[in-house]
Amino acid sequence: MAYRRKWSHRTPCWFSSLPITKMDTTYHLPLNVYVIVLGIGLFVFMLSLIFCCYLFRLKQQGTREQFSYNEQTCAVCLEEFRTRDELAVCPCSHAFHKKCLLKWLEIRSVCPMCNKPILRLHPDPTQGTEGPQDPEEV
């Protein structure tokens, strides 16, 4: 005769004899902990703002380089570029006021910044082959 044991679906637990109590107690943190958490939050917020400003500045710098000039002032007349100024850009990517560059090229046919020669691509029939070049033709 085989002895079979019936298993229960309940698992006996060693702490089942202890009384179950609910913990309704709420713990409040001291004020200095709240101040520390707030300070850390503000610090992280300021770091993210600084990082966003840095990314915005890089984006502006990339746009400025895309238009092939980085200077804010004309190296010939030493005046700052304004929004409506007519600019001329040399093959070496240096930008100048158009009138300043034309005057410069009457004297010397090199870039005012790096002294690279600026050659005429389309000679003007009214001027000699040695004359200054129009910066728009560069």
Summary of the structure (lengths in Angstrom):
residues: 138
radius of gyration: 38.6
end to end distance: 109.9
largest distance: 127.1
contacts: 247
relative contact order: 0.08
helix: 36%
strand: 7%
